[in-house]
Amino acid sequence: MDLVWMDGRVIVAGPDTTASISLHGAEPLHGLRFLPGMLPRVLGVPAAELRDRRVALADLGVPGAQRGSLVELATTLASNTPRDETAPWSMALLGHVTRSFAGGAAVATVADQIGWSSRTLQRQCTAVYGYGPATLRRILRFRRALQLMDLGASYAEAAAAAGYSDQPHLHREVRDLAGAGLSSLRQDGSGANKSTQFPSGSATVA
């Protein structure tokens, strides 16, 4: 999830389940991306309420959401006490769950590790991340593949290392999640691979 300064106001970019294109004027965009599960803690708003949405921060009634730079704003928001449903896990547990699902772990495996039922884990994932473990795994795998290509991996190497069954599987998932082909995301005018930043899974460059 992101905080984006756009058209004179701060917009909360909720967790996306597919590509999103936002139209805006000529003003440059500035964004601050948060690690998975972090922004709901800061805002005190369950991530599921913001799924596939763009909401003005002022409309959320968040304490301390005064105008300022994004970094100053994030620092102020971080001092707020999160509601229980937005921060049911400690920071250490949040990191463990995120890393486990990023590695492709099954829900039952992660639930056993932390001593919860699979149903409880499913429900809390929705509040923390905005969607369940299956969607979270897809998005984290997608991000991992792009990171590997940033480091110079070929499409086939990135697909294998990120956990895709093959390169065509990677291409299908990228088109489904980003709304564009992998080559469109990774090409500049000279034809060299590069990284294009898509905030919160969006096709809006920030």
Secondary structure by P-SEA (a helix, b strand, c coil): ccccccccbbbbbcccccbbbbbbcccccccccccccccccccccccccccccccccccccccccccccaaaaaaaaaacccccccccccaaaaaaaaaaaaacccaaaaaaaacccaaaaaaaaaaaccccaaaaaaaaaaaaaaaaaaacccaaaaaaaaccccaaaaaaaaaaacccccccccccccccbbbbbbcccccccc
